[in-house]
Structure formats: structure tokens, C-alpha cells
């Protein structure tokens, strides 16, 4: 069963481009190398460009949680300085409801 993780983060005003670039150059390549990664989408809100949504498809929750080990802690600390608060995310599964 595929697990979907949906999360949100908000960049500080004026840091939108730096946050997007960080995710494209650091996070996405690290996730691409992670076992169980199926797809990753980063979306930027058109009306409020500081808001980002990320949608990840994984084989399992455990594989998503293990993927964090592929990202240098110092890099995570550096991007946190660009955000207006801590990112959040939740796991979802497709239970066949249409």
C-alpha cells in the first residue's frame, strides 16, 4: 500500500526563492536516493507565495522516517532559519473511498 505524506511550510517574507531552491537542490535529491520513495511534489501557493505544500508518496511510513538520515543535520538547521515556524506533515492512505 502506498503512503501519502502531505506537509506544509511557510517561508519568511522574502525567503521564498531560497526555500524553494533548498528543497529542489538538497531535499529532493536526498529523497530520490531513499528506499521506498515513489514521488515528491513541492507546490507553492499562488496567492500567498510564502506557503508551500509538499506531497510525498512512499512505500511505508518507516521508509519515509528513515529518509531523514539522508539529509545532513546542518543543512536542515540552515533552512529552518528561512522558515516562519516549523514545517508539519501527516500521513494518509488510500482506503478505497471514492
N, C-alpha and C positions, 0 to 999 in steps of 0.2 A: 504494500500500500504506500502510496506517495503521501508525504507530509508536506504541507504548505506552511511556511512561516511568513507572516506579514508583520512588518515593523514600520516605525515612523521615527524620524528625527527632524530636528529643526536647527538650521544653521543660524549663527548670529548674523545680524544685518551686515551686509557687505561681504560675507564669507561664503556665499552660496557656491560660487565657482570653485573655490578652494576645497569645499566639502565634496562637491561632485567629482572633481579631479582626483581627490584622495580615494574615493570609492572605485573609480574607474582604473586607477593605476596600482592600488595596493590591495583593496579588499577583493575585487572581482578576480584578479589573477590568483590570489590565495585560495579563494573558494573553488575556482576551476580545477585546482590541484587536489581538492579534498575528496575523499572517498564518499560516495553517496550523493554528490551534488548533481542535480539534473538541470536546473535552470536558475538564473538570477536576473531580476529586473529592478532597476533603480528608476523611479519616476519622480519628477519634480512638479510641484503644484504650479499651475499656470497663473492663478490669481494671487497666490502667496508664495513666491519663489524661494523663500527660506525653508519651506516644508518639503520634505522628501518622504516617499513611501518606498519600501523595498519588499519585493515578493520573491521568496526563495522556494524551490521545490527540492525536496530531499527524499532519500530512501528511508531515513529514520531520524527521529529526534536525536538519538545518540550520535549519529554521524554529523549532524549539524553542530551539536555541542562540542564534538571533538575538533571540528574545523577551526575553532578559535585558536588552537595550538599552532596553526599555520601562519599566524599573524604576530609579528614582533610586538611585544607589550609597549615598547617605546613609541611605535607608530600609532597605536591606539591612544596612548596618552596625548600625543601631539594633535590628533584630530579632535579629541574631546575639548580642547581649548577653542576650537572653532564652532562648537555647538552651543546652543542655548538650552542646555539641560541634557539629561541622559536619554539616549535612544531607548525605545521599548519595542518589544515584539511578542507575538503569541503564535502558538501552533494551531493549525487547523487540519482536519482530514475530510476527505470526500466520503460521506456516508451513503451516497446514492440518492439523496433527496434532490428532486428536480425543482 
